[in-house]
Amino acid sequence: MNGIDPYAYLNKVAMSLDQITTRDQIETVLDEVEYLFEVIPPEMQEPFESIIEILRSRLENCNG
C-alpha cells in the first residue's frame, strides 16, 4: 500500500461524504475505496463496506 493508511483515507472519505456529490467525484472515490477494500485483510473490511454501499447508492441516484 506504499505508505497509504487505508483507515485514515476511509475516515477522510466518511468525513467528507456530504461534499462528494457529482458523478465524477463519486466514481473516483468509489474506485479508490473499492481498491483499498481489496488489499486490506478481510477481518478489517467491514467499515469499508458501509462507505461502498453509500457511494454505490449515491451513484445510482446521481443526475450529474
PyMOL commands that set and color helices and strands:
alter all, ss='L'
color gray80, all
select helices_A, chain A and resi 6-15+17-19+23-39+42-44+46-60
alter helices_A, ss='H'
color red, helices_A
deselect
rebuild
show_as cartoon
